[in-house]
Amino acid sequence: MNERIRQLARDSHMVEVVCSQKSVKVNYPKNFEKFAELIVRECMAQCEQVAEDADAMAKSTFVTDVGRMIHEGAWGGAKNCGVQIQTHFGVEQ
């Protein structure tokens, strides 16, 4: 789990912060890391679905050359978005 996920958990008050005179401890709920990973993977899957739909449209016989270029651009954007989400949250493939 990377620091961004930890910060989101703190911001959402999903974690318990225990302070003492000597230290501060953050308690994450059981299976929190797996929960966060599953959400990130769902986001990645949505990007992949947009890419697949755009690819199918680009290969369609009903699409003009300009439409094909637009759908190919959407495909590239969706692919890059999924990779960016994966990298940003530090999720292994």
C-alpha positions as MATLAB code, in Angstrom:
seq = 'MNERIRQLARDSHMVEVVCSQKSVKVNYPKNFEKFAELIVRECMAQCEQVAEDADAMAKSTFVTDVGRMIHEGAWGGAKNCGVQIQTHFGVEQ';
ca = [
       0.000    0.000    0.000;
       1.527    3.324   -0.953;
       1.446    6.585    0.951;
      -1.360    8.063   -1.182;
      -3.739    5.262   -0.151;
      -2.721    5.720    3.489;
      -3.376    9.462    3.256;
      -6.809    8.889    1.701;
      -7.638    6.519    4.563;
      -6.647    9.169    7.109;
      -8.567   11.891    5.248;
     -11.707    9.734    5.194;
     -11.383    8.986    8.916;
     -11.302    5.292    8.065;
      -8.401    4.710   10.404;
      -7.888    5.088   14.119;
      -5.043    7.361   15.191;
      -3.731    6.620   18.663;
      -1.527    9.272   20.239;
       0.613    8.915   23.306;
       3.346   11.059   24.787;
       5.985    9.030   22.955;
       4.400    8.123   19.618;
       1.538    8.278   17.161;
       0.173    5.010   15.826;
      -2.283    4.573   12.965;
      -4.490    1.478   13.093;
      -5.876    0.370    9.725;
      -8.975   -1.851    9.617;
      -8.454   -5.531    8.881;
      -8.085   -6.179    5.135;
      -7.940   -2.425    4.417;
      -5.013   -2.836    2.044;
      -6.863   -5.500    0.025;
      -9.991   -3.316   -0.060;
      -7.996   -0.369   -1.403;
      -6.299   -2.567   -4.005;
      -9.654   -3.906   -5.220;
     -10.989   -0.362   -5.697;
      -7.894    0.622   -7.670;
      -8.217   -2.514   -9.815;
     -11.885   -1.669  -10.511;
     -10.807    1.785  -11.732;
      -8.163    0.184  -13.932;
     -10.776   -2.240  -15.314;
     -13.063    0.666  -16.238;
     -10.236    2.283  -18.204;
      -9.610   -1.036  -19.937;
     -13.314   -1.308  -20.846;
     -13.287    2.192  -22.376;
     -10.168    1.210  -24.343;
     -11.791   -2.001  -25.611;
     -14.951   -0.140  -26.656;
     -12.916    2.528  -28.453;
     -10.839   -0.154  -30.191;
     -13.984   -1.939  -31.357;
     -15.397    1.318  -32.714;
     -12.119    2.155  -34.478;
     -12.255   -1.221  -36.239;
     -15.909   -0.817  -37.195;
     -16.774   -0.605  -40.886;
     -19.306    2.138  -40.084;
     -16.706    4.606  -38.803;
     -15.177    7.253  -41.070;
     -11.432    7.882  -41.148;
     -11.863   10.864  -38.837;
     -14.037    8.825  -36.475;
     -11.423    6.065  -36.511;
      -8.728    8.571  -35.495;
     -10.921    9.871  -32.661;
     -11.593    6.365  -31.351;
      -7.911    5.436  -31.633;
      -7.114    8.519  -29.565;
      -9.706    7.504  -26.984;
      -8.143    4.037  -26.894;
      -4.691    5.485  -26.187;
      -6.032    7.842  -23.539;
      -7.897    5.066  -21.744;
      -4.868    2.762  -21.828;
      -2.624    5.503  -20.448;
      -5.198    6.363  -17.775;
      -5.262    2.786  -16.500;
      -1.483    2.643  -16.309;
      -1.373    6.014  -14.540;
      -3.895    4.831  -11.920;
      -1.888    1.657  -11.384;
       1.368    3.584  -10.996;
      -0.098    6.335   -8.817;
      -1.432    3.875   -6.249;
       1.473    1.419   -6.521;
      -0.600   -1.613   -7.475;
       1.306   -4.534   -8.977;
      -0.070   -6.038  -12.187;
];
